[in-house]
Amino acid sequence: MSDAVAVVAARANVVGRLPGRYAVAALGIGEQDASALIATTGGWLELSVVNASSTVAVSGERQAVAAIVDTVRSSGHFARGITVGFPVHTSVLESLRDELCEQLPDSEFMEAPVQFIGGTTGDVVAPGTTFGDYWYANLRHTVRFDRAVESAIRCGARAFIEISAHPALLFAIGQNCEGAANLPDGPAVLVGSARRGERFVDALSANIVSAAVADPGYPWGDLGGDPLDGDVDLSGFPNAPMRAVPMWAHPEPLPPVSGLTIAVERWERMVPSTPVAGRHRHLAVLDLGAHRALAQTLCAAIDSHPDTELSAARDAELILVIAPDFEHTDAVRAAGALADLVGAGLLDYPMHIGARCQSVCLVTVGAEQVDAADAVPSAGQAALAAMHRSIGFEHPEQTFSHLDLPSWDLDPVLGVSVITAVLRGFGETALRGSVNGYTLFERTLADAPAVPNWSLDSGVLDDVVVTGGAGAIGMHYARYLAEHGARRIVLLSRRAADQATVAMLRKQHGTVIVSPPCDITDPTQLSAIAAEYGGVGASLIVHAAGSVISGTAPGVTSAAVVDNFAAKVLGLAQMIELWPLRPDVRTLLCSSVMGVWGGHGVVAYSAANRLLDVMAAQLRAQGRHCVAVKWGLWQAPKAGEPARGIADAVTIARVERSGLRQMAPQQAIEASLHEFTVDPLVFAADAARLQMLLDSRQFERYEGPTDPNLTIVDAVRTQLAAVLGIPQAGEVNLQESLFDLGVDSMLALDLRNRLKRSIGATVSLATLMGDITGDGLVAKLEDADERSHTAQKVDISRD
């Protein structure tokens, strides 16, 4: 650090002694054009900086710099003077070499894990380079920032962060990345640290979050740990006396939430929308199975729709992913088939997402039970839909939606209905046949209907079996049921329950409680335990067994899927088959809202819970009394209680930030012991925060513009107003040049990105920084849109 301070001081000392009247100017032209103008401009000028293909700077005598600025502006290009008191990066500085080197530390660059790229050399600085050689070159030689960015990309850089009081180089970085072969989709991160006119803390915080969100490997879990004990100082810093004012916010607990929400999934009939003409959207079809006929029908529907165009997946704004068919509809065999498919690369389809992609829609058949007329959901289809919802949390720039069809046989009318449905942008939808063709339904949540409590003195608590009995939820049920008169409780788990807790419950309530170690996924072991402890048959089964092996889609293996499915799915099936049951046995399955909503890092776990929901529906269809309760977040074990929950403190904190809150165990269990005929969701939540999360799972509704001829004009006017901070878009005068409107290099970069997101088209940064007017920008975008309409369509499913 002391060497760095010495370099800054040495540079300031020598440049402050230069005599003369000098100036510097930034020009929006290329290197060759700048050199030609320098040669024809009177007075002394030199090219001092090449930032990008159309961004350079010149230094020289003040009058000569003013003259070249006027010349460049008169040609319709950007030019602006820069407040610098000496001619940076020019031959005038050669006389200062000895004086500079005398004041520099006698140091050299060393080998380091982070590569250092010089702005003037445009390449990685080699170990052993002396400070004298490097810092003189840094002061004297022409800056080749364009080559430095190229070197960074060559070295693998995908994120670019400018540390400065106001961004000056982000525009140039973006321009250099435009033509980079290694960055076809542009940089993953392109942000600054601060921005003039904005509160420093706000700008810095927003940019830090942007960089972290764009990093798929960012360790978010580390943020939920315990705070560091004491201060952690940076050695040797600061190097000068500073005023110490604490600025950091202190963590505060989330406000309490009272009560529980008890809801059910409900499918609402959607009102048909009137089709309106609009700009074309590019759609692609990916078939994960062997449904060539279905894929071809969808491709034909895309071709025939007035607002869509078939394209390759990398160029699509919306990708339709056709789920594979599953030979078996029962949960156990479907679970095995799904695990095998995952091992074969089933979950690799997000790799096809391109830069323009806004939404990925999974198309399933029979995954949802929309009404009583529908068959029990297909287990494999439902589980894959749950996985898809969780994968969506790994791709915050896209929305992952789901459309369920009634049949694999897709006639042309249904094909058109599919395209119309996905363009409407809803998250969870289903098409079903009706008298007038096909009707679109959207999944919503509704308050659960009022139903009576279980009558606990009816014999339902005579012989209770709790799987996962040694876990947190299993023990909560054991306590509650023992307190409310259970005569006998069998706790099944791979390991025995906490003996002190079991002994206490026996003593306080007189309940017979046994806890034999038992792996319910092992049929031999389960049969033996059932023969010994099954008695005359279970009156109530509480199925709380399960495990969580977290992981995002790229890391989910077939083995991880099998492990997540084992206790919940296979374990339940074997309990129903092998454990003695009374004719009126009740079965309460502990599922999760993750199966309904998904979540980050729970791809396999969400599928396991959705399979459990399907098994509940299958058991009810067989005439059994069964309900799957889709739980929210359970309360963490209190001090002194065995900590055997599936969520640790870090996970609980992360889930709570999404809006779910911890449920009080007694309140949660009481909510579950009701005569439900459909599976309820039971959770505690900060309603506003949770709604924000759920709303983010849908992309912007596509109903088409009110006037298709003004689509691009409206987009340009609206986005210009946004970047310029103009409250009313109608006040933007499109006859003015963007420069006169106030668009600088940073705003041009923002405008370009906004246009690409809103209409899928944009122009080069050099064009935006030229003398183009708002009307000229509209004309260029309309010309590009017209060319896209006449381009040849690509059908990926017909090859």
Buried (B, 14 or more C-beta within 10 A) or exposed (E): EEEEEBBEEBBEEBBEEBEEEBBBBBBBBBBEBBBEBBEEBEBBBBBBBBBBBBBBBBBBBBEBBBBBBEBBBEBEBBBBEBEBEBBBBBEBBEEBBEEBBEBBBEBBBEEEEEEEBBBBBBBBBEEEBBBBBBBBBBBBBBBBBBBBBBBBBEEEBBBBBBEEEBBBBBBBBBBBBBEBEEBEEBBBBBBBBBBEEEEEEEBBEEBEEBBEEBBEEEEBBEEBEEEEEEEEEEEEEEEEEEEEEEEEEEEEEEEEBEEBBBBBBBBEEBEEBEEBEBBBBBBBBBBBBEBEEBBBBBBBBBBEBEBBBBBEBBBBBBBBBBBBBBEBBBBBBBBBBBBEBBBEEBBEBBEBBBEBBBBBBBBBBBBBBBEEEBEBBBBBBBBBBBBBBBBBBBBEEBBBBBBBBBEEEBEEEBBBBBBBBBBBBBBBBBBBEEEEEBBBBBBEBEEBEEEEEBEBEEEBBBBBBBBBBBBBBBBBBBBBBBEBBBBBBBBBBBEBBBEEBBEEBBEEBEBEBBBBBBBBBBBEBBBBBBEEBBBEBBBBBBBBBBBBBBBBBEEBBBEBBBBBBBBBBBBBBBBBEBBBBBEEBBBBBBBBBBBBBBBBBBBBBBBBBBBBBBBBBBBBEEEBBBBBBBBBBBBBBEEEBBEBBBBEEBBBBBBBBBBBBBBBBEBBBBBBBBEBEBBBBBBBBBEEBBEEBEEEBBBEEBBBBEEEEEBBBBBBBBBBBBBBEBEEBEEBEBEBBBBEBEBBBBBBBBBBBBBBBBBBBBBBBBBBBBBBBBBBBBEBBBEBBEEBEEEEEBBBBEE
